[in-house]
Amino acid sequence: MQKAGRKQLVYYWFPQRGRILTNAYELKMFAFWDSITKQRTDGALVRISTPVYKFEKLEDADTRLHGFAKNIVGMLEEYLPGKNLKNISGK
């Protein structure tokens, strides 16, 4: 993301009952399926970001944000519907 000359790198995902979704269409499909099979439509959006400083490479910001994401995933499990958030962003 970029606004007024400032850049940010953003990760987002939708944890939903053991699934890690990154596509809004998949989210809608699974929410519909879960409403039929489990009578549940709840879910969550997790969004984290970091600045991309003028002096650094995008890869450095990505490493920083990925490290932060790995640290918080375990804590999020307690608050989000479903389990198994260990495989975020395929890394």
C-alpha positions as CSV (number, residue, x, y, z in Angstrom):
1,M,0.0,0.0,0.0
2,Q,1.2,3.5,-0.6
3,K,-0.3,6.9,0.4
4,A,1.3,10.3,0.4
5,G,4.7,8.9,-0.4
6,R,4.6,6.4,2.5
7,K,4.6,2.7,1.8
8,Q,3.3,-0.2,3.9
9,L,3.4,-3.9,3.5
10,V,0.2,-5.6,4.5
11,Y,-0.7,-9.2,5.2
12,Y,-4.3,-10.3,5.6
13,W,-6.1,-13.5,5.9
14,F,-9.5,-14.9,7.0
15,P,-9.2,-17.7,9.6
16,Q,-12.5,-19.6,9.6
17,R,-12.9,-22.9,11.5
18,G,-9.5,-24.4,10.8
19,R,-9.2,-22.9,7.3
20,I,-6.8,-20.1,6.3
21,L,-8.4,-18.2,3.4
22,T,-6.9,-15.3,1.5
23,N,-9.6,-15.0,-1.1
24,A,-12.9,-13.2,-0.4
25,Y,-14.8,-15.4,-2.8
26,E,-13.6,-18.5,-1.0
27,L,-14.6,-16.9,2.3
28,K,-18.2,-16.4,1.0
29,M,-18.4,-19.9,-0.3
30,F,-17.2,-21.5,2.9
31,A,-19.4,-19.2,5.0
32,F,-22.4,-20.3,3.0
33,W,-21.3,-24.0,3.3
34,D,-20.8,-23.6,7.1
35,S,-24.2,-21.9,7.5
36,I,-25.8,-25.0,6.0
37,T,-23.7,-27.7,7.6
38,K,-22.7,-26.2,11.0
39,Q,-25.3,-23.4,11.4
40,R,-22.4,-20.9,11.8
41,T,-21.3,-17.9,9.8
42,D,-18.8,-16.3,12.1
43,G,-15.3,-15.8,11.0
44,A,-12.5,-13.2,11.3
45,L,-10.2,-10.9,9.3
46,V,-6.6,-10.6,10.5
47,R,-4.7,-7.7,9.1
48,I,-1.1,-6.7,10.0
49,S,1.1,-4.2,8.5
50,T,4.6,-2.7,8.7
51,P,6.1,0.4,7.1
52,V,8.5,0.1,4.2
53,Y,11.1,2.6,5.0
54,K,12.8,4.6,2.2
55,F,16.2,3.1,3.1
56,E,15.1,-0.6,3.0
57,K,14.2,-3.2,0.5
58,L,10.7,-4.6,0.3
59,E,12.2,-8.0,1.2
60,D,13.4,-6.6,4.5
61,A,10.0,-5.4,5.4
62,D,8.5,-8.8,4.3
63,T,11.0,-10.6,6.6
64,R,10.0,-8.4,9.5
65,L,6.3,-8.7,9.0
66,H,6.5,-12.5,8.4
67,G,8.5,-12.9,11.7
68,F,5.8,-10.9,13.5
69,A,3.0,-13.0,12.0
70,K,4.7,-16.2,13.1
71,N,4.9,-14.9,16.6
72,I,1.2,-13.9,16.9
73,V,-0.4,-16.9,15.2
74,G,-0.3,-19.0,18.3
75,M,-1.9,-16.3,20.4
76,L,-4.7,-15.7,17.9
77,E,-5.9,-19.3,18.0
78,E,-7.5,-18.6,21.4
79,Y,-9.7,-15.8,20.0
80,L,-10.6,-16.9,16.5
81,P,-13.1,-19.5,15.3
82,G,-11.5,-22.8,14.4
83,K,-8.0,-24.1,14.8
84,N,-4.8,-24.8,12.9
85,L,-3.5,-21.3,12.0
86,K,0.0,-22.6,11.6
87,N,0.3,-22.3,7.8
88,I,-0.1,-18.6,7.2
89,S,1.0,-17.2,3.9
90,G,2.4,-20.6,2.7
91,K,5.8,-20.1,4.4
